[in-house]
């Protein structure tokens, strides 16, 4: 199976958690310190670290460290590619998998 399906599934799985989806929504307004996110959810640092690791591994967010703080932001370019690819999957296109299958038969 093509790698893009695995990559797409990883993103969808990461944002299928309501808390992580809300974090993505929060980051849509701009970069945030981990401490701000942690306070919003009233969660422990290890819990936040786990959720952020899932989002980082999926390519959804980026992180940068400044002194003792970690700042997170959305990986906008990657998310635009993701939403574009997802949109194409929901609509027939000339290079759609269904056209390729018909041509092989």
Secondary structure as UniProt FT lines:
FT   HELIX           3..14
FT   TURN            15..16
FT   HELIX           18..27
FT   TURN            28..29
FT   STRAND          32..33
FT   HELIX           34..41
FT   HELIX           45..57
FT   TURN            58..59
FT   STRAND          61..66
FT   TURN            67..68
FT   STRAND          69..74
FT   HELIX           76..89
FT   TURN            94..95
FT   HELIX           97..104
//
